Amino acid sequence: MSQAQERWSGALGRRGSARFHSDWLAPQRYGFKLGDLGFLVPESCPGEIVRDAEICVIPYTKEWLIGVFNLRGNLIPVFDLQQMLSQKRVVAEKLSLLVLGKGRRAVAIVLESPPQLLTSLKPMNTYADQVPEMLREQVTAAYSADSNQIWFSFVPENFFTFLSDNAKLC
């Protein structure tokens, strides 16, 4: 019996009496898609969905930095990553935003569909050729899922810094 199974059984008070399925121990993460690309929501990064935010445009920035909005007294920058990656811009009457991070360190990413729960993620050994060139230094790992979709992982702080540094026109 594995250590995880022993801890679980011990917590039940009946050692070995629980049945374990491999799906229970499989890693589960949330992911969001931008066009054909999949990104994993960082495990240690708080997140929330915001709809119908009033976004204020920032002059002299790249088009994919849509602007900022006020979330509980913090100005949160809003990035359209699809447009940044030279794909189509997300067009919707009411934008859905995935806010990652907290307070002044948070950023928002425009979503075309809600994040989805992913199970049975398998680490990939080689994936560099699958990552868009602009993001190669930001992606730290890649995983495959049952749907053959590749899901990229990133370090939130490094990625957020990368976005803000590249959003300026001047």
Residue, then its C-alpha position, 0 to 999 in steps of 0.5 A: m500500500s502506498q504512503a498516500q493510501e496508508r494516510w487515507s486509510g488511517a484517517l478513516g480509522r480502518r486501515g486498509s478498508a477503503r477501496f482506492h481507484s487510481d483516478w482519486l490520486a491522479p493530479q487535477r488542475y484547472g486549465f483555460k484555452l486560448g485558441d488552440l493553446g491550453f494553459l494550466v492555472p498555477e496551483s499556488c496562484p489564487g484565481e477568480i472569474v470576473r464578468d462584465a468588468e468596466i475596462c479603462v483603456i491605457p494609451y501608448t500600450k500594445e493592443w493586447l493590453i486591453g486596459v485596467f479595471n478596478l477589483r476591490g480597490n486594485l487596478i488590474p491589467v487586462f491582457d488578451l493573450q490570443q491577440m498577443l500570440s497573433q491569433k484572433r482577438v476575443v470578440a464578445e459583448k461581455l468579456s469574461l476575465l480570469v484574474l490570477g494573483k491577489g491585490r496589486r500583483a494580480v492580472a486578468i486574462v480574457l477568456e473565450s470559454p470558462p476554465q475546465l477541470l483537467t484530470s489524468l494529466k501526464p507530463m511531457n518530456t519534449y514540448a519546446d517545439q509546441v510552445p509559441e516562440m514568444l512564450r518559450e522562456q515562460v513555459t516551465a512544463a507541459y502535460s498531455a490529457d486524454s483529449n490530446q490537448i497539450w497544457f502548458s504550465f508557467v510561473p505566475e510572477n515571471f509570466f506577469t512580469f513578462l506581460s507587463d514588460n512587453a505591453k509598453l509601446c515606448 
